[in-house]
Amino acid sequence: MAKLTWRVTNQTQGNTDITQYVRSISYTLGRSNAVSPYSGGFFSFTMTNTSNQATYAQVQDFIRIAVKGSGAYSDAFVGHVTQRQYQDGPGTALNSTVTISGVDQISMFGPENDLVASGGSGQDLLDRYSAASYYGSLTGFTDISMYPMATPNNGLQAVNNVIAGDGGVVSNRIYYAPRDFDAITQTNFSFGRTTSASQIAYQTFNRVEATANGTFFTAATVTNQNGGAPSTASAVTNIILYYGARYLQVTTAENALTTTASWYANAFSDPNVNTFLISFTDVAQNATALDFLPDNLFFEPSWTSVSYTPPGGSPTTGYYYPEQLTVNVDPSNTTVNLVMSPISYYGRFTLNDAVFGVLDIDRLGVS
C-alpha cells in the first residue's frame, strides 16, 4: 500500500526534526474561488506532550512541513507558530498533547489591497500563490517560504520588495500579465475516476457552476488607485442582452485598466462553467502516480487534466488549477481536498477552442 511520508522541522531551533512527536497535521493554502482574495494559509499539528515536548514548537518559531513519496522531500507548507493549545491528561499525563497552530507570511500582515510594488530583493516569499495568483505565474523568486529575512516584523516590506515592479495587486490579489497557453506548464499526472501510474483517483467529485460559485460576471469596472477615470468593459453583446449586466468592481495598482476590465468581463461571463471540488486519499493511489504529488501538487501546483462523466452525459476532460488545497494527515492516511478552477479563467483569450476556449462557438450564438 503506497503512502505519503510527512516531516515537520523547526528551522528556528536548528532545523530540529520533531516528526516523532507529531500525531496529526492539517493545513490549507489558496483561496475559495478564482476571484476571491488571498488571506493567507494556516496550519496546525498535534504533538505528544507527555514530557513538555511543546518546547520544540514555540510561538514565533519557523516551522517547515515537507512531504515525499518514494523520493526526496518537497516543502508543502512553511510558516510561523502563532499559538499553542494544551490538552493535559490527568494523573501521569500519558495522554497529554499540544496543538500547534500557525500561518504563512501573507496571513501575518493580512490581505493587502492595492500595493504599489517596487524593488526586488525579497527571496522565496510568494510560494503557494505563485501559480495560484491571477494569471497563473509570477516572475523571479516566487515562494512564500518563511525564511529568516521574511520574519513577521518585516514581512510586509518583504512583499513590497519581492513583487518588483512586475505588476500590482488587484483587489487583494497579485496581478500579472496574462500568459500564452503554450507557456503554461502541466503536471505529470491527471485526475480521474480510477488510479494508474499517471492518474490520481478522486474519492469524491463535485461540480459547482459559476453562478453558485461567485464567478459569474458580464461587466467589470476597474479603477486605478492612483486616480484617473475607471475603465468599464462588457462581455460580447449577445451575452449582455441575454444575462444582463452583472458587475464586478475592483481597484488596482496596474495601469492597463482597459485590458484588465475586458479580461474580467469575458473570462467570467459563462454561468455554466464548473469549478471542481475534489478529494482523494493517498492509500487509494498507484505508487508511481503518488510520487508526482510532492513536487507537482504540494510544492509547485500547476495545470492538471481532470476527467469525469456527468450523469447522463459523455466523458469530459479539461485543464484545471488547484485554487485551494487542504491537507489532513494522520498515521493511517493523507486526505487531500482541492478547489479546482478551469483554465478558461486564466491566460489570454482563445475564442473557439475545445480545451482553452474562453468563448466557444456555441456561446457566440446566445441571444
Salt bridges, closest charged atoms under 4 A:
ASP75 OD2 - ARG64 NH1 2.30
ASP127 OD2 - ARG128 NH2 2.07
ASP180 OD1 - ARG348 NE 2.66
ASP270 OD2 - ARG363 NE 3.20
GLU323 OE2 - ARG31 NE 2.83
